[in-house]
C-alpha cells in the first residue's frame, strides 16, 4: 500500500512540477492523473494501485472535514458577509448554467442538430 501511495503522489508531484514549470493553465494533479493514465496503458502492472485508489475514494468524504472546520471557525464573518456570499454563489451558478445552455445550443446549431 505504501508503494501504491508513493506512485500516486509521485505522479501528482510530477504533474504539479510540469504544470508550474511550463506555466500551463492546467492544474498539476489533473496533469498527473493524465500521466498516470497514459503510464497505466503503457505499463499494465501499474493498474495494481487500483485497490489503494478504491480505498482512498471510499474515504474521500473525510477530506471535507477541514473545510467544515474552517467554516465553523469563520462563523462570525459568515454571519456578516453571508447574504452577499449566498447571492454571489447563487448568481454565479445561474450564470454558469445559462452559459452552458447557450454553448450547447450554439454547438448544436453549428453541427446542424
C-alpha positions in Angstrom: 0.0 0.0 0.0 2.8 2.4 0.8 4.3 1.7 -2.7 1.0 2.4 -4.3 0.6 5.7 -2.4 4.1 6.6 -3.4 3.2 6.0 -7.1 0.1 8.2 -6.8 1.8 11.0 -5.0 4.8 10.8 -7.4 2.5 11.3 -10.4 0.8 14.2 -8.6 4.1 15.8 -7.9 5.3 15.2 -11.5 2.1 16.8 -12.8 2.5 19.8 -10.5 6.1 20.3 -11.5 5.3 20.1 -15.2 2.3 22.4 -14.8 4.2 25.1 -12.8 7.4 24.7 -14.7 5.8 25.1 -18.1 3.3 27.7 -16.9 0.3 25.6 -18.0 -3.2 26.7 -17.0 -3.9 23.1 -16.2 -3.9 22.0 -12.5 -0.9 19.8 -11.6 -3.0 17.0 -10.1 -5.1 16.8 -13.3 -2.0 16.6 -15.4 -0.5 14.0 -13.1 -3.7 11.9 -13.4 -3.5 12.1 -17.1 0.2 11.0 -17.0 -0.8 8.1 -14.7 -3.5 7.0 -17.1 -1.1 7.0 -20.0 1.5 5.2 -17.9 -1.0 2.6 -17.0 -1.8 2.0 -20.7 1.9 1.5 -21.4 2.8 -0.5 -18.2 -0.3 -2.6 -17.3 1.1 -3.7 -14.0 0.7 -0.2 -12.7 -3.0 -1.0 -12.5 -2.2 -2.8 -9.3 -2.7 0.6 -7.5 -6.5 0.2 -8.1 -7.2 -1.3 -4.7 -5.4 1.5 -2.9 -7.2 4.1 -5.1 -10.5 2.5 -4.3 -9.7 2.7 -0.6 -8.9 6.4 -0.9 -12.1 7.0 -2.8 -14.1 5.2 -0.2 -12.9 7.7 2.5 -12.9 10.8 0.3 -15.6 12.4 2.5 -13.0 12.7 5.3 -11.3 15.4 3.2 -14.3 17.7 3.7 -13.8 17.8 7.5 -11.1 20.5 7.3 -13.4 22.7 5.1 -16.2 22.3 7.6 -13.9 23.2 10.5 -12.8 26.3 8.5 -16.4 27.4 8.0 -17.2 26.9 11.7 -14.1 28.9 12.6 -15.3 31.8 10.4 -19.0 31.8 11.5 -18.8 35.5 12.6 -17.6 36.5 9.2 -20.1 34.3 7.5 -22.8 36.0 9.5 -21.7 39.4 8.4 -21.0 38.5 4.7 -23.4 35.6 4.4 -26.1 37.3 2.3 -23.6 38.6 -0.1 -21.8 35.3 -0.4 -25.1 33.5 -0.9 -26.1 35.9 -3.6 -22.7 35.5 -5.3 -22.9 31.7 -5.2 -26.5 31.6 -6.5 -25.8 34.2 -9.1 -22.7 32.6 -10.5 -24.4 29.2 -10.5 -27.3 30.6 -12.5 -24.9 32.4 -14.9 -22.8 29.2 -15.4 -26.0 27.1 -16.2 -27.2 29.7 -18.7 -23.8 29.9 -20.3 -23.8 26.1 -20.6 -27.2 26.1 -22.2 -26.3 28.7 -24.8 -23.0 26.9 -25.5 -24.9 23.7 -26.1 -27.4 25.5 -28.3 -24.6 27.1 -30.3 -22.7 23.8 -30.8 -26.0 22.1 -31.8 -26.6 24.8 -34.3 -23.1 24.5 -35.8 -23.5 20.7 -36.1 -26.9 21.1 -37.6 -28.8 19.2 -35.0 
